[in-house]
Amino acid sequence: MKKIIEINNLTKRFKDLTAVSNLNLNVYEGDVFGFLGPNGAGKSTTIRMLLTLIAPTEGSIQIFGKPLNQDRNHILQRVGAIVEKPDFYGYLSAYKNLEILGKISGVEINKKKIMEILELVGLDKRYKSKVKTFSHGMKQRLGIAQALLHDPELIILDEPTTGLDPQGMKDIRDLITYLSRDKKKTVFLSSHNLYEVELVANRMSIINKGTTQVEGNVSELLNASNLKVNFEVDDVEKAKTLLSTTVWISKAESFSLQNIIFTLEKNEIASVNKFLVENEIKVGAIIPTRSLEQYFLTITEKAVNDKSN
């Protein structure tokens, strides 16, 4: 599979502060790649190095198979990005802003193309409106429109749903999915919104203290470790007594009126269910509760504990 971004041992130091430390990361063609980490993890610093806004202290970045430090101009012509809060001419319309920004970047762009992009981000009905009348969320959408002006192959989005209402967040999710699936773009998505990433990303990396903690397919990573599984049963006390004679009791975290919550490997769920049913415990529902948020917290807390030890 073709690598679009390859980062090896990337480090960035600001005097006594190491913002990124020996970071390794691989993004493949067609990925929607979720780049996750708590505040101060080094996400924004990494993105700035990807866009050559700051230079690495050590390590290497290759984009489209070429060294970024040697082929900067050619590479960036194929990259679109929105980094934090996008900035525009407030007294000009959305349309005029995109027209000017296209000319500044040397992109040949006509009215039809601008309107298509504005429609894509849900701003076509406000194309004549001055940007100073836009909400923060609308400016975010216009920022994404700007990133799409030159039809880039790689799109880097830093917190693209900031300031959007639930419908706006869904619209951006749908847009990211459309760009990846229908337009065959590769999307690098940095976000604090774990739910959003879980819905749209196929691969992800979690970083903490500037270092990669884990990288891989979202579905595989979420299934790789223990799941929280809620079993709804008709007789919790009887089930608890039966389980106490088995190895499953050590995996039972809590018992309530009609629920037993286990921590289980994915392949153990069927065995627990079989045991309960064979012992005449009626199981009304089995509900896995594993989410990206839980996985994220597990990984970052483990990193903190490992460092303190």
Summary of the structure (lengths in Angstrom):
residues: 309
radius of gyration: 23.7
end to end distance: 38.3
largest distance: 74.2
contacts: 969
relative contact order: 0.13
helix: 41%
strand: 29%
